[in-house]
């Protein structure tokens, strides 16, 4: 689960806050940072904290609600529907992710599903770890996803641009969906421009239940180095 829950910053699939970056591509002053804060999201930190004890993960990597009657006394019916829809959306993403990789880990204790990019050469995986190249994988929790991108993947996205970068992410991690892929691609280009990034990174993405007025809205929670 993410080290710290942060409030979501609203972002459509193509529009983001562009404020001054607090760390450059070559910076080693910090390994992670908060991105932006907003209390306007449906799936707020407060709601996540209330609901989390009632969400479990089964052996198949699916999240589900336990003791819904008790939970319904702690949150409103509208909030309960938001949570249910969120879990359905997350489970769908996990299912798609598992189709594309034979390397995954279900951790019921911390309630996360980690899916690694398919790697046919184990020696290459060891080389990446040893050379600071980093890894490509996604770690799902019921309310969001952490995306790990290797140094090569990050620089490929920066060179490709927003649309091609999003397509690249979608190919590597089919389960994350177009909105998340575009959000990550756009945010990386906002942060680093077309500069060279010398370290692998991770990005925490919070999910927001889509609506007809705001389809595929997501928020960047945290960015840090692997």
C-alpha positions as CSV (number, residue, x, y, z in Angstrom):
1,X,0.0,0.0,0.0
2,X,1.2,3.5,-0.6
3,X,3.4,4.9,2.2
4,X,1.2,7.9,2.7
5,X,-2.3,8.7,1.5
6,X,-2.4,12.0,-0.3
7,X,-5.4,13.9,-1.5
8,X,-6.0,13.7,-5.2
9,X,-5.4,16.5,-7.6
10,X,-8.0,16.6,-10.4
11,X,-6.6,16.0,-13.8
12,X,-8.4,15.1,-17.0
13,X,-6.7,12.8,-19.4
14,X,-5.0,15.9,-21.0
15,X,-5.0,18.7,-18.5
16,X,-2.6,19.1,-15.5
17,X,-1.2,21.6,-13.0
18,X,2.1,22.8,-14.4
19,X,3.7,24.4,-11.3
20,X,7.4,24.6,-10.9
21,X,9.0,21.2,-10.3
22,X,10.6,20.8,-6.8
23,X,13.3,18.5,-8.2
24,X,15.2,18.2,-11.4
25,X,15.9,15.1,-13.4
26,X,19.4,14.8,-11.9
27,X,18.4,15.7,-8.4
28,X,19.3,13.4,-5.5
29,X,17.9,15.7,-2.7
30,X,14.8,13.6,-2.2
31,X,13.5,10.2,-3.2
32,X,9.8,11.1,-3.2
33,X,7.5,14.0,-2.9
34,X,3.9,15.0,-2.8
35,X,2.5,16.4,-5.9
36,X,-0.5,18.6,-5.2
37,X,-3.4,18.6,-2.8
38,X,-7.1,19.0,-3.3
39,X,-10.1,18.1,-1.2
40,X,-12.6,18.1,-4.0
41,X,-12.3,14.5,-5.0
42,X,-15.1,12.0,-4.4
43,X,-12.6,9.4,-3.2
44,X,-10.9,11.5,-0.4
45,X,-8.3,10.3,2.1
46,X,-11.0,10.5,4.8
47,X,-13.2,8.1,2.9
48,X,-10.4,5.8,2.0
49,X,-9.3,5.5,5.7
50,X,-12.9,4.8,6.7
51,X,-13.4,2.1,4.1
52,X,-10.0,0.4,4.1
53,X,-10.6,-1.9,7.1
54,X,-13.7,-3.3,5.3
55,X,-11.9,-4.1,2.0
56,X,-10.2,-7.5,1.6
57,X,-8.2,-9.2,-1.2
58,X,-8.9,-12.8,-2.2
59,X,-6.5,-15.4,-3.6
60,X,-7.4,-14.5,-7.2
61,X,-6.4,-10.9,-6.8
62,X,-9.9,-9.4,-6.5
63,X,-10.9,-6.8,-3.9
64,X,-14.2,-7.1,-2.1
65,X,-16.1,-5.4,0.7
66,X,-16.7,-7.3,4.0
67,X,-19.5,-6.4,6.4
68,X,-21.2,-4.0,4.1
69,X,-24.0,-3.4,6.7
70,X,-21.6,-2.1,9.2
71,X,-19.8,0.0,6.6
72,X,-23.0,1.6,5.4
73,X,-23.5,3.0,8.9
74,X,-20.2,4.8,8.7
75,X,-20.5,6.3,5.3
76,X,-23.3,7.6,3.1
77,X,-25.1,5.6,0.5
78,X,-23.5,7.8,-2.2
79,X,-20.1,7.2,-0.8
80,X,-20.7,3.4,-0.6
81,X,-21.6,3.5,-4.3
82,X,-18.5,5.4,-5.1
83,X,-16.4,2.8,-3.3
84,X,-18.2,-0.1,-5.0
85,X,-17.7,1.4,-8.4
86,X,-14.0,2.0,-7.6
87,X,-13.4,-1.6,-6.6
88,X,-15.1,-2.8,-9.8
89,X,-12.9,-0.5,-11.8
90,X,-9.7,-1.6,-10.0
91,X,-10.6,-5.3,-10.3
92,X,-11.1,-4.8,-14.0
93,X,-7.6,-3.2,-14.3
94,X,-6.0,-6.0,-12.3
95,X,-7.7,-8.7,-14.5
96,X,-6.4,-7.1,-17.7
97,X,-2.9,-6.7,-16.1
98,X,-2.8,-10.4,-15.2
99,X,-3.6,-11.4,-18.7
100,X,-0.3,-9.9,-20.0
101,X,2.2,-11.2,-17.5
102,X,3.1,-14.5,-15.8
103,X,4.9,-12.6,-13.1
104,X,2.7,-11.3,-10.3
105,X,2.4,-11.3,-6.5
106,X,-0.8,-11.1,-4.4
107,X,-0.1,-9.8,-0.9
108,X,-3.2,-10.2,1.2
109,X,-1.6,-8.7,4.3
110,X,-1.0,-5.3,2.8
111,X,-3.8,-5.8,0.2
112,X,-1.9,-5.2,-3.0
113,X,-1.4,-7.0,-6.4
114,X,1.9,-6.4,-8.1
115,X,2.2,-7.2,-11.8
116,X,5.6,-7.1,-13.5
117,X,6.3,-6.6,-17.1
118,X,6.8,-10.0,-18.8
119,X,10.6,-10.7,-18.9
120,X,11.7,-13.7,-20.9
121,X,15.4,-13.3,-19.8
122,X,15.9,-13.5,-16.1
123,X,19.5,-12.4,-16.5
124,X,18.3,-9.2,-18.0
125,X,16.0,-8.6,-14.9
126,X,19.0,-9.0,-12.6
127,X,21.1,-6.7,-14.8
128,X,18.4,-4.0,-14.6
129,X,18.3,-4.2,-10.8
130,X,22.1,-4.0,-10.5
131,X,22.6,-1.2,-13.0
132,X,20.0,1.1,-11.5
133,X,18.0,0.7,-14.7
134,X,15.0,0.0,-12.5
135,X,11.9,-2.1,-13.2
136,X,8.6,-1.8,-15.0
137,X,5.7,-3.0,-12.9
138,X,2.4,-1.9,-11.4
139,X,1.2,-2.3,-7.9
140,X,-2.6,-2.2,-7.4
141,X,-4.4,-1.3,-4.3
142,X,-8.2,-0.9,-4.2
143,X,-8.2,2.9,-4.4
144,X,-5.3,3.4,-6.9
145,X,-2.2,2.1,-8.5
146,X,1.6,2.7,-8.2
147,X,3.4,2.5,-11.6
148,X,7.1,1.7,-11.7
149,X,9.0,2.9,-14.8
150,X,12.6,2.0,-15.6
151,X,15.1,4.7,-16.6
152,X,14.8,3.6,-20.3
153,X,11.0,3.6,-20.2
154,X,10.9,7.2,-18.7
155,X,13.2,8.6,-21.3
156,X,11.3,6.8,-24.1
157,X,8.2,8.5,-22.9
158,X,9.9,11.9,-22.8
159,X,11.2,11.5,-26.3
160,X,7.9,10.2,-27.7
161,X,5.6,13.0,-26.5
162,X,2.3,12.8,-24.6
163,X,0.2,10.7,-27.0
164,X,2.9,8.3,-28.1
165,X,4.1,8.1,-24.5
166,X,0.6,7.1,-23.3
167,X,0.4,4.5,-26.0
168,X,3.8,3.1,-24.9
169,X,2.6,2.9,-21.3
170,X,-0.6,1.2,-22.4
171,X,1.3,-1.4,-24.3
172,X,3.5,-2.2,-21.3
173,X,0.7,-2.1,-18.8
174,X,-2.6,-2.9,-20.6
175,X,-4.7,-2.9,-17.4
176,X,-4.0,0.7,-16.4
177,X,-6.3,2.1,-19.1
178,X,-6.0,5.1,-21.4
179,X,-6.8,7.8,-18.7
180,X,-4.0,6.7,-16.4
181,X,-1.5,6.1,-19.2
182,X,-2.2,9.6,-20.5
183,X,-2.1,11.2,-17.1
184,X,1.3,9.6,-16.4
185,X,2.7,10.5,-19.8
186,X,1.5,14.1,-19.5
187,X,2.8,14.5,-16.0
188,X,6.3,13.2,-16.8
189,X,6.6,15.6,-19.7
190,X,5.4,18.5,-17.5
191,X,8.0,17.5,-14.9
192,X,11.0,16.8,-17.1
193,X,10.3,18.2,-20.5
194,X,12.5,16.5,-23.1
195,X,15.5,16.3,-20.7
196,X,17.3,13.1,-19.8
197,X,16.3,11.3,-16.6
198,X,19.1,9.3,-15.0
199,X,17.1,7.3,-12.5
200,X,14.1,5.0,-12.6
201,X,10.9,6.4,-11.0
202,X,7.5,5.4,-9.6
203,X,4.3,7.4,-9.7
204,X,1.3,6.9,-7.4
205,X,-2.0,7.4,-9.3
206,X,-5.3,7.8,-7.5
207,X,-8.4,6.7,-9.4
208,X,-11.7,8.7,-9.6
209,X,-14.8,7.0,-10.7
210,X,-15.6,8.2,-14.2
211,X,-18.8,10.1,-14.9
212,X,-20.4,11.4,-18.1
213,X,-19.1,14.9,-17.4
214,X,-15.6,13.8,-16.3
215,X,-14.7,10.6,-18.1
216,X,-11.5,8.9,-17.0
217,X,-10.5,11.5,-14.4
218,X,-7.4,10.6,-12.4
219,X,-5.0,12.3,-10.0
220,X,-1.2,12.0,-9.5
221,X,-0.6,11.4,-5.8
222,X,3.2,11.0,-5.4
223,X,6.3,10.7,-7.6
224,X,9.6,9.4,-6.4
225,X,12.8,7.5,-7.4
226,X,13.0,3.7,-7.4
